[in-house]
Structure formats: C-alpha cells, structure tokens
Amino acid sequence: MLFKIIGLIIGLLVLGAGVYYLIKEKDDTESKKIYGIISAVGAVITIVCTVLLIVS
C-alpha cells in the first residue's frame, strides 16, 4: 500500500510539473509536445495508482 501512495504522489508531481511547464512554454511547439507527453505519463501513473488503491 505504501508503494501505491508513493506512486500516486509521484504521478501527481509529474503531472503538475508537466502542466506547469506546458503553460510556461506555450509558444514553443516542440516544448509543448514534450511537456504534453510528460503530463500524459503523470496522468497515467496517477490514474493507475488511484485505481489500485481503490481496488485493494
């Protein structure tokens, strides 16, 4: 259970950082692509850890 909570926190931090830099670098198209992918990875980690916490 501890690993799921740590994974949830890490996922939220990655998602938050990705969204922050996505907004900050909104004029650069290549940066938008990279930070969009980082945000998506953070969202997937967050969703998976949340589902695992609810199921168990």
PyMOL commands that set and color helices and strands:
alter all, ss='L'
color gray80, all
select helices_A, chain A and resi 2-24+29-55
alter helices_A, ss='H'
color red, helices_A
deselect
rebuild
show_as cartoon
